[in-house]
Amino acid sequence: MTNSFDWRSLRSMDVLQFAIGVISGREFYDRYRNTPLGGKVRNLLRLRGVTRARELARRAANRMNKVS
């Protein structure tokens, strides 16, 4: 896995809900299970942990909002 994760490939509402704690790491992964992105989401959570993944998701959500 590379050091970068392409947050743009995920639905922005899912990223935002995960970032602010509305959904758990498990629920976040479940939304992408059995999809081409499921492995990337699972690896992100396993390698970085939920806390760090949430921090990264917050940053990504901020970037998404600035671009929109």
Number of C-alpha atoms within 10 A of each C-alpha: 8 4 5 7 13 8 17 12 8 12 11 16 10 17 22 21 17 24 24 14 11 12 15 15 20 12 13 20 21 14 14 18 15 10 10 9 14 16 14 17 21 19 13 19 19 12 11 13 13 17 12 13 19 22 14 17 21 18 14 20 23 12 13 15 10 8 7 5
